[in-house]
Amino acid sequence: MYHPTIFFDPQFTLAVMVGWVLTLAGAALLLVASLWYSCAGEWRRGRPAPGAFRGLVTLGTLAWAGGLLWQFVGYFASGSLSW
């Protein structure tokens, strides 16, 4: 299987792949939050959600969006994409 030389570039690894891992971590946190929401029955019925749940959802959303933004900026910074 052929891999372009860009995958061996350390700038590309820091600029893009770290953002990719951060995006996956955010998606995993949101998946854990969705499992928690589907298993918890007492606070779904009108009571406010626990602070830990809200924090998990916020952290997962910020990690996912931050990783996506990191990738976009990294592609332009490494020279892989240009207008």
SEFIZA-3560 file (N, C-alpha, C; in Angstrom, 3 decimals):
REM SEFIZA-3560
<numar><xx>0.848</xx><yy>-1.171</yy><zz>0.000</zz><atom>N</atom></numar>
<numar><xx>0.000</xx><yy>0.000</yy><zz>0.000</zz><atom>CA</atom></numar>
<numar><xx>0.896</xx><yy>1.236</yy><zz>0.000</zz><atom>C</atom></numar>
<numar><xx>0.613</xx><yy>2.152</yy><zz>-0.873</zz><atom>N</atom></numar>
<numar><xx>1.415</xx><yy>3.371</yy><zz>-1.000</zz><atom>CA</atom></numar>
<numar><xx>0.911</xx><yy>4.443</yy><zz>-0.039</zz><atom>C</atom></numar>
<numar><xx>1.836</xx><yy>5.042</yy><zz>0.706</zz><atom>N</atom></numar>
<numar><xx>1.520</xx><yy>6.166</yy><zz>1.581</zz><atom>CA</atom></numar>
<numar><xx>2.335</xx><yy>7.366</yy><zz>1.127</zz><atom>C</atom></numar>
<numar><xx>1.688</xx><yy>8.465</yy><zz>0.864</zz><atom>N</atom></numar>
<numar><xx>2.448</xx><yy>9.648</yy><zz>0.472</zz><atom>CA</atom></numar>
<numar><xx>3.413</xx><yy>10.070</yy><zz>1.576</zz><atom>C</atom></numar>
<numar><xx>4.420</xx><yy>10.793</yy><zz>1.207</zz><atom>N</atom></numar>
<numar><xx>5.444</xx><yy>11.194</yy><zz>2.165</zz><atom>CA</atom></numar>
<numar><xx>4.930</xx><yy>12.191</yy><zz>3.201</zz><atom>C</atom></numar>
<numar><xx>3.748</xx><yy>12.755</yy><zz>2.987</zz><atom>N</atom></numar>
<numar><xx>3.234</xx><yy>13.733</yy><zz>3.948</zz><atom>CA</atom></numar>
<numar><xx>2.966</xx><yy>13.089</yy><zz>5.300</zz><atom>C</atom></numar>
<numar><xx>2.668</xx><yy>11.786</yy><zz>5.324</zz><atom>N</atom></numar>
<numar><xx>2.389</xx><yy>11.120</yy><zz>6.592</zz><atom>CA</atom></numar>
<numar><xx>3.636</xx><yy>10.961</yy><zz>7.450</zz><atom>C</atom></numar>
<numar><xx>4.811</xx><yy>11.100</yy><zz>6.856</zz><atom>N</atom></numar>
<numar><xx>6.064</xx><yy>11.021</yy><zz>7.600</zz><atom>CA</atom></numar>
<numar><xx>6.537</xx><yy>12.392</yy><zz>8.061</zz><atom>C</atom></numar>
<numar><xx>5.838</xx><yy>13.430</yy><zz>7.694</zz><atom>N</atom></numar>
<numar><xx>6.218</xx><yy>14.792</yy><zz>8.056</zz><atom>CA</atom></numar>
<numar><xx>5.763</xx><yy>15.082</yy><zz>9.486</zz><atom>C</atom></numar>
<numar><xx>6.683</xx><yy>15.455</yy><zz>10.398</zz><atom>N</atom></numar>
<numar><xx>6.269</xx><yy>15.719</yy><zz>11.779</zz><atom>CA</atom></numar>
<numar><xx>5.321</xx><yy>16.908</yy><zz>11.910</zz><atom>C</atom></numar>
<numar><xx>5.443</xx><yy>17.904</yy><zz>11.036</zz><atom>N</atom></numar>
<numar><xx>4.532</xx><yy>19.051</yy><zz>11.102</zz><atom>CA</atom></numar>
<numar><xx>3.112</xx><yy>18.606</yy><zz>10.771</zz><atom>C</atom></numar>
<numar><xx>2.964</xx><yy>17.745</yy><zz>9.791</zz><atom>N</atom></numar>
<numar><xx>1.632</xx><yy>17.240</yy><zz>9.445</zz><atom>CA</atom></numar>
<numar><xx>1.048</xx><yy>16.432</yy><zz>10.599</zz><atom>C</atom></numar>
<numar><xx>1.900</xx><yy>15.639</yy><zz>11.247</zz><atom>N</atom></numar>
<numar><xx>1.429</xx><yy>14.823</yy><zz>12.363</zz><atom>CA</atom></numar>
<numar><xx>0.900</xx><yy>15.700</yy><zz>13.489</zz><atom>C</atom></numar>
<numar><xx>1.630</xx><yy>16.729</yy><zz>13.857</zz><atom>N</atom></numar>
<numar><xx>1.167</xx><yy>17.618</yy><zz>14.920</zz><atom>CA</atom></numar>
<numar><xx>0.001</xx><yy>18.487</yy><zz>14.460</zz><atom>C</atom></numar>
<numar><xx>0.037</xx><yy>18.908</yy><zz>13.207</zz><atom>N</atom></numar>
<numar><xx>-0.968</xx><yy>19.851</yy><zz>12.731</zz><atom>CA</atom></numar>
<numar><xx>-2.315</xx><yy>19.193</yy><zz>12.457</zz><atom>C</atom></numar>
<numar><xx>-2.303</xx><yy>17.939</yy><zz>12.023</zz><atom>N</atom></numar>
<numar><xx>-3.553</xx><yy>17.319</yy><zz>11.589</zz><atom>CA</atom></numar>
<numar><xx>-3.931</xx><yy>16.112</yy><zz>12.444</zz><atom>C</atom></numar>
<numar><xx>-2.990</xx><yy>15.221</yy><zz>12.667</zz><atom>N</atom></numar>
<numar><xx>-3.327</xx><yy>13.973</yy><zz>13.338</zz><atom>CA</atom></numar>
<numar><xx>-3.710</xx><yy>14.172</yy><zz>14.808</zz><atom>C</atom></numar>
<numar><xx>-3.125</xx><yy>15.156</yy><zz>15.482</zz><atom>N</atom></numar>
<numar><xx>-3.517</xx><yy>15.441</yy><zz>16.857</zz><atom>CA</atom></numar>
<numar><xx>-4.970</xx><yy>15.920</yy><zz>16.897</zz><atom>C</atom></numar>
<numar><xx>-5.360</xx><yy>16.717</yy><zz>15.936</zz><atom>N</atom></numar>
<numar><xx>-6.749</xx><yy>17.150</yy><zz>15.845</zz><atom>CA</atom></numar>
<numar><xx>-7.690</xx><yy>15.985</yy><zz>15.563</zz><atom>C</atom></numar>
<numar><xx>-7.230</xx><yy>15.038</yy><zz>14.764</zz><atom>N</atom></numar>
<numar><xx>-8.032</xx><yy>13.855</yy><zz>14.471</zz><atom>CA</atom></numar>
<numar><xx>-8.265</xx><yy>13.038</yy><zz>15.736</zz><atom>C</atom></numar>
<numar><xx>-7.204</xx><yy>12.850</yy><zz>16.536</zz><atom>N</atom></numar>
<numar><xx>-7.335</xx><yy>12.105</yy><zz>17.790</zz><atom>CA</atom></numar>
<numar><xx>-8.253</xx><yy>12.857</yy><zz>18.759</zz><atom>C</atom></numar>
<numar><xx>-8.137</xx><yy>14.172</yy><zz>18.807</zz><atom>N</atom></numar>
<numar><xx>-9.002</xx><yy>14.974</yy><zz>19.676</zz><atom>CA</atom></numar>
<numar><xx>-10.465</xx><yy>14.868</yy><zz>19.242</zz><atom>C</atom></numar>
<numar><xx>-10.712</xx><yy>14.829</yy><zz>17.951</zz><atom>N</atom></numar>
<numar><xx>-12.070</xx><yy>14.656</yy><zz>17.437</zz><atom>CA</atom></numar>
<numar><xx>-12.635</xx><yy>13.287</yy><zz>17.842</zz><atom>C</atom></numar>
<numar><xx>-11.813</xx><yy>12.249</yy><zz>17.733</zz><atom>N</atom></numar>
<numar><xx>-12.262</xx><yy>10.917</yy><zz>18.139</zz><atom>CA</atom></numar>
<numar><xx>-12.526</xx><yy>10.848</yy><zz>19.640</zz><atom>C</atom></numar>
<numar><xx>-11.682</xx><yy>11.504</yy><zz>20.441</zz><atom>N</atom></numar>
<numar><xx>-11.889</xx><yy>11.519</yy><zz>21.888</zz><atom>CA</atom></numar>
<numar><xx>-13.197</xx><yy>12.245</yy><zz>22.233</zz><atom>C</atom></numar>
<numar><xx>-13.476</xx><yy>13.341</yy><zz>21.561</zz><atom>N</atom></numar>
<numar><xx>-14.731</xx><yy>14.058</yy><zz>21.782</zz><atom>CA</atom></numar>
<numar><xx>-15.938</xx><yy>13.215</yy><zz>21.409</zz><atom>C</atom></numar>
<numar><xx>-15.830</xx><yy>12.479</yy><zz>20.301</zz><atom>N</atom></numar>
<numar><xx>-16.926</xx><yy>11.601</yy><zz>19.898</zz><atom>CA</atom></numar>
<numar><xx>-17.132</xx><yy>10.482</yy><zz>20.919</zz><atom>C</atom></numar>
<numar><xx>-16.043</xx><yy>9.960</yy><zz>21.475</zz><atom>N</atom></numar>
<numar><xx>-16.152</xx><yy>8.912</yy><zz>22.495</zz><atom>CA</atom></numar>
<numar><xx>-16.811</xx><yy>9.459</yy><zz>23.766</zz><atom>C</atom></numar>
<numar><xx>-16.459</xx><yy>10.673</yy><zz>24.166</zz><atom>N</atom></numar>
<numar><xx>-17.091</xx><yy>11.280</yy><zz>25.335</zz><atom>CA</atom></numar>
<numar><xx>-18.586</xx><yy>11.491</yy><zz>25.111</zz><atom>C</atom></numar>
<numar><xx>-18.955</xx><yy>11.917</yy><zz>23.915</zz><atom>N</atom></numar>
<numar><xx>-20.376</xx><yy>12.094</yy><zz>23.613</zz><atom>CA</atom></numar>
<numar><xx>-21.113</xx><yy>10.762</yy><zz>23.564</zz><atom>C</atom></numar>
<numar><xx>-20.431</xx><yy>9.714</yy><zz>23.131</zz><atom>N</atom></numar>
<numar><xx>-21.043</xx><yy>8.390</yy><zz>23.139</zz><atom>CA</atom></numar>
<numar><xx>-21.279</xx><yy>7.909</yy><zz>24.574</zz><atom>C</atom></numar>
<numar><xx>-20.301</xx><yy>8.144</yy><zz>25.456</zz><atom>N</atom></numar>
<numar><xx>-20.472</xx><yy>7.791</yy><zz>26.862</zz><atom>CA</atom></numar>
<numar><xx>-21.628</xx><yy>8.589</yy><zz>27.469</zz><atom>C</atom></numar>
<numar><xx>-21.725</xx><yy>9.859</yy><zz>27.130</zz><atom>N</atom></numar>
<numar><xx>-22.821</xx><yy>10.687</yy><zz>27.643</zz><atom>CA</atom></numar>
<numar><xx>-24.173</xx><yy>10.183</yy><zz>27.134</zz><atom>C</atom></numar>
<numar><xx>-24.227</xx><yy>9.738</yy><zz>25.891</zz><atom>N</atom></numar>
<numar><xx>-25.502</xx><yy>9.237</yy><zz>25.369</zz><atom>CA</atom></numar>
<numar><xx>-25.888</xx><yy>7.920</yy><zz>26.033</zz><atom>C</atom></numar>
<numar><xx>-24.909</xx><yy>7.070</yy><zz>26.341</zz><atom>N</atom></numar>
<numar><xx>-25.211</xx><yy>5.835</yy><zz>27.066</zz><atom>CA</atom></numar>
<numar><xx>-25.691</xx><yy>6.143</yy><zz>28.478</zz><atom>C</atom></numar>
<numar><xx>-25.062</xx><yy>7.111</yy><zz>29.118</zz><atom>N</atom></numar>
<numar><xx>-25.470</xx><yy>7.523</yy><zz>30.457</zz><atom>CA</atom></numar>
<numar><xx>-26.906</xx><yy>8.048</yy><zz>30.423</zz><atom>C</atom></numar>
<numar><xx>-27.211</xx><yy>8.850</yy><zz>29.417</zz><atom>N</atom></numar>
<numar><xx>-28.556</xx><yy>9.423</yy><zz>29.305</zz><atom>CA</atom></numar>
<numar><xx>-29.606</xx><yy>8.334</yy><zz>29.092</zz><atom>C</atom></numar>
<numar><xx>-29.275</xx><yy>7.333</yy><zz>28.283</zz><atom>N</atom></numar>
<numar><xx>-30.264</xx><yy>6.293</yy><zz>28.014</zz><atom>CA</atom></numar>
<numar><xx>-30.439</xx><yy>5.349</yy><zz>29.197</zz><atom>C</atom></numar>
<numar><xx>-29.414</xx><yy>5.213</yy><zz>30.054</zz><atom>N</atom></numar>
<numar><xx>-29.529</xx><yy>4.337</yy><zz>31.225</zz><atom>CA</atom></numar>
<numar><xx>-30.142</xx><yy>5.043</yy><zz>32.430</zz><atom>C</atom></numar>
<numar><xx>-30.044</xx><yy>6.343</yy><zz>32.508</zz><atom>N</atom></numar>
<numar><xx>-30.568</xx><yy>7.084</yy><zz>33.667</zz><atom>CA</atom></numar>
<numar><xx>-32.029</xx><yy>7.417</yy><zz>33.420</zz><atom>C</atom></numar>
<numar><xx>-32.866</xx><yy>6.924</yy><zz>34.289</zz><atom>N</atom></numar>
<numar><xx>-34.288</xx><yy>7.159</yy><zz>34.075</zz><atom>CA</atom></numar>
<numar><xx>-34.884</xx><yy>8.184</yy><zz>35.017</zz><atom>C</atom></numar>
<numar><xx>-34.249</xx><yy>8.402</yy><zz>36.170</zz><atom>N</atom></numar>
<numar><xx>-34.882</xx><yy>9.248</yy><zz>37.179</zz><atom>CA</atom></numar>
<numar><xx>-34.800</xx><yy>10.740</yy><zz>36.849</zz><atom>C</atom></numar>
<numar><xx>-33.731</xx><yy>11.229</yy><zz>36.269</zz><atom>N</atom></numar>
<numar><xx>-33.617</xx><yy>12.663</yy><zz>36.035</zz><atom>CA</atom></numar>
<numar><xx>-34.008</xx><yy>13.069</yy><zz>34.630</zz><atom>C</atom></numar>
<numar><xx>-34.403</xx><yy>12.126</yy><zz>33.794</zz><atom>N</atom></numar>
<numar><xx>-34.892</xx><yy>12.487</yy><zz>32.462</zz><atom>CA</atom></numar>
<numar><xx>-36.322</xx><yy>13.000</yy><zz>32.521</zz><atom>C</atom></numar>
<numar><xx>-37.009</xx><yy>12.713</yy><zz>33.591</zz><atom>N</atom></numar>
<numar><xx>-38.438</xx><yy>13.036</yy><zz>33.672</zz><atom>CA</atom></numar>
<numar><xx>-38.682</xx><yy>14.340</yy><zz>34.419</zz><atom>C</atom></numar>
<numar><xx>-38.099</xx><yy>15.416</yy><zz>33.954</zz><atom>N</atom></numar>
<numar><xx>-38.409</xx><yy>16.713</yy><zz>34.509</zz><atom>CA</atom></numar>
<numar><xx>-37.366</xx><yy>17.297</yy><zz>35.446</zz><atom>C</atom></numar>
<numar><xx>-36.553</xx><yy>16.481</yy><zz>36.045</zz><atom>N</atom></numar>
<numar><xx>-35.519</xx><yy>17.010</yy><zz>36.926</zz><atom>CA</atom></numar>
<numar><xx>-34.316</xx><yy>17.444</yy><zz>36.108</zz><atom>C</atom></numar>
<numar><xx>-33.560</xx><yy>18.399</yy><zz>36.601</zz><atom>N</atom></numar>
<numar><xx>-32.365</xx><yy>18.802</yy><zz>35.853</zz><atom>CA</atom></numar>
<numar><xx>-31.300</xx><yy>17.707</yy><zz>35.883</zz><atom>C</atom></numar>
<numar><xx>-30.523</xx><yy>17.663</yy><zz>34.827</zz><atom>N</atom></numar>
<numar><xx>-29.458</xx><yy>16.660</yy><zz>34.719</zz><atom>CA</atom></numar>
<numar><xx>-28.343</xx><yy>16.965</yy><zz>35.715</zz><atom>C</atom></numar>
<numar><xx>-27.629</xx><yy>15.947</yy><zz>36.181</zz><atom>N</atom></numar>
<numar><xx>-26.517</xx><yy>16.191</yy><zz>37.102</zz><atom>CA</atom></numar>
<numar><xx>-25.426</xx><yy>17.037</yy><zz>36.445</zz><atom>C</atom></numar>
<numar><xx>-24.686</xx><yy>17.741</yy><zz>37.277</zz><atom>N</atom></numar>
<numar><xx>-23.620</xx><yy>18.593</yy><zz>36.754</zz><atom>CA</atom></numar>
<numar><xx>-22.545</xx><yy>17.805</yy><zz>36.034</zz><atom>C</atom></numar>
<numar><xx>-22.271</xx><yy>16.593</yy><zz>36.500</zz><atom>N</atom></numar>
<numar><xx>-21.250</xx><yy>15.765</yy><zz>35.839</zz><atom>CA</atom></numar>
<numar><xx>-21.686</xx><yy>15.398</yy><zz>34.418</zz><atom>C</atom></numar>
<numar><xx>-22.975</xx><yy>15.138</yy><zz>34.228</zz><atom>N</atom></numar>
<numar><xx>-23.472</xx><yy>14.823</yy><zz>32.893</zz><atom>CA</atom></numar>
<numar><xx>-23.357</xx><yy>16.031</yy><zz>31.972</zz><atom>C</atom></numar>
<numar><xx>-23.781</xx><yy>17.177</yy><zz>32.473</zz><atom>N</atom></numar>
<numar><xx>-23.674</xx><yy>18.398</yy><zz>31.655</zz><atom>CA</atom></numar>
<numar><xx>-22.221</xx><yy>18.717</yy><zz>31.338</zz><atom>C</atom></numar>
<numar><xx>-21.333</xx><yy>18.498</yy><zz>32.299</zz><atom>N</atom></numar>
<numar><xx>-19.911</xx><yy>18.718</yy><zz>32.060</zz><atom>CA</atom></numar>
<numar><xx>-19.353</xx><yy>17.765</yy><zz>31.021</zz><atom>C</atom></numar>
<numar><xx>-19.794</xx><yy>16.501</yy><zz>31.067</zz><atom>N</atom></numar>
<numar><xx>-19.336</xx><yy>15.515</yy><zz>30.093</zz><atom>CA</atom></numar>
<numar><xx>-19.786</xx><yy>15.878</yy><zz>28.687</zz><atom>C</atom></numar>
<numar><xx>-21.029</xx><yy>16.315</yy><zz>28.558</zz><atom>N</atom></numar>
<numar><xx>-21.543</xx><yy>16.721</yy><zz>27.246</zz><atom>CA</atom></numar>
<numar><xx>-20.794</xx><yy>17.957</yy><zz>26.741</zz><atom>C</atom></numar>
<numar><xx>-20.552</xx><yy>18.915</yy><zz>27.623</zz><atom>N</atom></numar>
<numar><xx>-19.825</xx><yy>20.125</yy><zz>27.227</zz><atom>CA</atom></numar>
<numar><xx>-18.401</xx><yy>19.795</yy><zz>26.817</zz><atom>C</atom></numar>
<numar><xx>-17.729</xx><yy>18.970</yy><zz>27.619</zz><atom>N</atom></numar>
<numar><xx>-16.348</xx><yy>18.596</yy><zz>27.296</zz><atom>CA</atom></numar>
<numar><xx>-16.267</xx><yy>17.820</yy><zz>25.990</zz><atom>C</atom></numar>
<numar><xx>-17.201</xx><yy>16.901</yy><zz>25.774</zz><atom>N</atom></numar>
<numar><xx>-17.220</xx><yy>16.139</yy><zz>24.528</zz><atom>CA</atom></numar>
<numar><xx>-17.472</xx><yy>17.010</yy><zz>23.314</zz><atom>C</atom></numar>
<numar><xx>-18.399</xx><yy>17.947</yy><zz>23.439</zz><atom>N</atom></numar>
<numar><xx>-18.696</xx><yy>18.852</yy><zz>22.318</zz><atom>CA</atom></numar>
<numar><xx>-17.516</xx><yy>19.759</yy><zz>22.016</zz><atom>C</atom></numar>
<numar><xx>-16.899</xx><yy>20.304</yy><zz>23.060</zz><atom>N</atom></numar>
<numar><xx>-15.740</xx><yy>21.177</yy><zz>22.846</zz><atom>CA</atom></numar>
<numar><xx>-14.559</xx><yy>20.411</yy><zz>22.270</zz><atom>C</atom></numar>
<numar><xx>-14.335</xx><yy>19.181</yy><zz>22.730</zz><atom>N</atom></numar>
<numar><xx>-13.235</xx><yy>18.376</yy><zz>22.194</zz><atom>CA</atom></numar>
<numar><xx>-13.487</xx><yy>18.023</yy><zz>20.732</zz><atom>C</atom></numar>
<numar><xx>-14.713</xx><yy>17.652</yy><zz>20.403</zz><atom>N</atom></numar>
<numar><xx>-15.020</xx><yy>17.299</yy><zz>19.016</zz><atom>CA</atom></numar>
<numar><xx>-14.862</xx><yy>18.506</yy><zz>18.090</zz><atom>C</atom></numar>
<numar><xx>-15.459</xx><yy>19.623</yy><zz>18.470</zz><atom>N</atom></numar>
<numar><xx>-15.382</xx><yy>20.825</yy><zz>17.632</zz><atom>CA</atom></numar>
<numar><xx>-13.950</xx><yy>21.370</yy><zz>17.595</zz><atom>C</atom></numar>
<numar><xx>-13.259</xx><yy>21.336</yy><zz>18.727</zz><atom>N</atom></numar>
<numar><xx>-11.881</xx><yy>21.806</yy><zz>18.759</zz><atom>CA</atom></numar>
<numar><xx>-10.962</xx><yy>20.953</yy><zz>17.901</zz><atom>C</atom></numar>
<numar><xx>-11.171</xx><yy>19.639</yy><zz>17.919</zz><atom>N</atom></numar>
<numar><xx>-10.372</xx><yy>18.755</yy><zz>17.073</zz><atom>CA</atom></numar>
<numar><xx>-10.639</xx><yy>18.980</yy><zz>15.599</zz><atom>C</atom></numar>
<numar><xx>-11.887</xx><yy>19.215</yy><zz>15.267</zz><atom>N</atom></numar>
<numar><xx>-12.223</xx><yy>19.498</yy><zz>13.872</zz><atom>CA</atom></numar>
<numar><xx>-11.577</xx><yy>20.803</yy><zz>13.409</zz><atom>C</atom></numar>
<numar><xx>-11.648</xx><yy>21.827</yy><zz>14.245</zz><atom>N</atom></numar>
<numar><xx>-11.012</xx><yy>23.101</yy><zz>13.921</zz><atom>CA</atom></numar>
<numar><xx>-9.496</xx><yy>22.945</yy><zz>13.835</zz><atom>C</atom></numar>
<numar><xx>-8.920</xx><yy>22.167</yy><zz>14.740</zz><atom>N</atom></numar>
<numar><xx>-7.476</xx><yy>21.918</yy><zz>14.737</zz><atom>CA</atom></numar>
<numar><xx>-7.061</xx><yy>21.269</yy><zz>13.406</zz><atom>C</atom></numar>
<numar><xx>-7.872</xx><yy>20.341</yy><zz>12.918</zz><atom>N</atom></numar>
<numar><xx>-7.560</xx><yy>19.698</yy><zz>11.643</zz><atom>CA</atom></numar>
<numar><xx>-7.612</xx><yy>20.688</yy><zz>10.487</zz><atom>C</atom></numar>
<numar><xx>-8.658</xx><yy>21.510</yy><zz>10.437</zz><atom>N</atom></numar>
<numar><xx>-8.773</xx><yy>22.480</yy><zz>9.349</zz><atom>CA</atom></numar>
<numar><xx>-7.589</xx><yy>23.432</yy><zz>9.334</zz><atom>C</atom></numar>
<numar><xx>-7.253</xx><yy>23.962</yy><zz>10.499</zz><atom>N</atom></numar>
<numar><xx>-6.114</xx><yy>24.883</yy><zz>10.588</zz><atom>CA</atom></numar>
<numar><xx>-4.828</xx><yy>24.145</yy><zz>10.254</zz><atom>C</atom></numar>
<numar><xx>-4.708</xx><yy>22.900</yy><zz>10.720</zz><atom>N</atom></numar>
<numar><xx>-3.502</xx><yy>22.119</yy><zz>10.463</zz><atom>CA</atom></numar>
<numar><xx>-3.293</xx><yy>21.808</yy><zz>8.994</zz><atom>C</atom></numar>
<numar><xx>-4.361</xx><yy>21.530</yy><zz>8.275</zz><atom>N</atom></numar>
<numar><xx>-4.230</xx><yy>21.275</yy><zz>6.835</zz><atom>CA</atom></numar>
<numar><xx>-3.697</xx><yy>22.503</yy><zz>6.109</zz><atom>C</atom></numar>
<numar><xx>-4.190</xx><yy>23.665</yy><zz>6.471</zz><atom>N</atom></numar>
<numar><xx>-3.697</xx><yy>24.887</yy><zz>5.834</zz><atom>CA</atom></numar>
<numar><xx>-2.284</xx><yy>25.235</yy><zz>6.288</zz><atom>C</atom></numar>
<numar><xx>-1.981</xx><yy>25.021</yy><zz>7.578</zz><atom>N</atom></numar>
<numar><xx>-0.653</xx><yy>25.347</yy><zz>8.093</zz><atom>CA</atom></numar>
<numar><xx>0.418</xx><yy>24.435</yy><zz>7.538</zz><atom>C</atom></numar>
<numar><xx>0.091</xx><yy>23.169</yy><zz>7.295</zz><atom>N</atom></numar>
<numar><xx>1.093</xx><yy>22.234</yy><zz>6.767</zz><atom>CA</atom></numar>
<numar><xx>1.261</xx><yy>22.351</yy><zz>5.259</zz><atom>C</atom></numar>
<numar><xx>0.393</xx><yy>23.097</yy><zz>4.611</zz><atom>N</atom></numar>
<numar><xx>0.490</xx><yy>23.272</yy><zz>3.172</zz><atom>CA</atom></numar>
<numar><xx>-0.215</xx><yy>22.170</yy><zz>2.386</zz><atom>C</atom></numar>
<numar><xx>-0.969</xx><yy>21.342</yy><zz>3.071</zz><atom>N</atom></numar>
<numar><xx>-1.691</xx><yy>20.272</yy><zz>2.376</zz><atom>CA</atom></numar>
<numar><xx>-2.877</xx><yy>20.803</yy><zz>1.592</zz><atom>C</atom></numar>
<numar><xx>-3.479</xx><yy>21.869</yy><zz>2.096</zz><atom>N</atom></numar>
<numar><xx>-4.598</xx><yy>22.512</yy><zz>1.425</zz><atom>CA</atom></numar>
<numar><xx>-4.299</xx><yy>23.984</yy><zz>1.213</zz><atom>C</atom></numar>
<numar><xx>-4.836</xx><yy>24.507</yy><zz>0.179</zz><atom>N</atom></numar>
<numar><xx>-4.734</xx><yy>25.948</yy><zz>-0.070</zz><atom>CA</atom></numar>
<numar><xx>-5.924</xx><yy>26.358</yy><zz>-0.917</zz><atom>C</atom></numar>
<numar><xx>-6.201</xx><yy>27.624</yy><zz>-0.912</zz><atom>N</atom></numar>
<numar><xx>-7.315</xx><yy>28.126</yy><zz>-1.700</zz><atom>CA</atom></numar>
<numar><xx>-6.905</xx><yy>28.187</yy><zz>-3.110</zz><atom>C</atom></numar>
//
